[in-house]
Amino acid sequence: MAVLTTLGLVYTWGMGKSGQLIRPDDESKSLELVDTDDKVLVASDVVCSGDCSWLVEKESGKIYGCGFNSNGQVQDNRF
């Protein structure tokens, strides 16, 4: 599960055994802020499914996807 705050911060919680919580701690069930090694990600949108999650970084428009890729959900498809 994920929530997007009015400030653009993304928090995730739940079981993320396939990496779908957009963070390195896949076993945590607690609410945690999504960030990278060098910055907090500020998002304009976030979408979750059973096996993957996606977020759009507000500043750059980059789309980040992560999770279990059993059916190609997070493949790098460029149009």
Steps between C-alpha positions, in 0.01 A plus 500: 500500500612857442382848584596826331493807726406850387874584514577219254655265755431129449462260790461124454407216733412133482675189378748574225667164449526570125640852535169669419523749790757722319752458781778259595331359813266246343391333825377806690129542569541847650435836337825632350601795284621414149842647429828428326853504636539868421154658509134471594288436193226759447230351280207628300334158479529148640330178388506158666394156388541160660849442365643842413490871574566808289570860587550812291769735633349848505812701407634288213192309385699176523296187560631248751365146505593211722374162610461148380547481123336161431286640217718790385331756727816704558691450175667801342268559206586816309255646251 
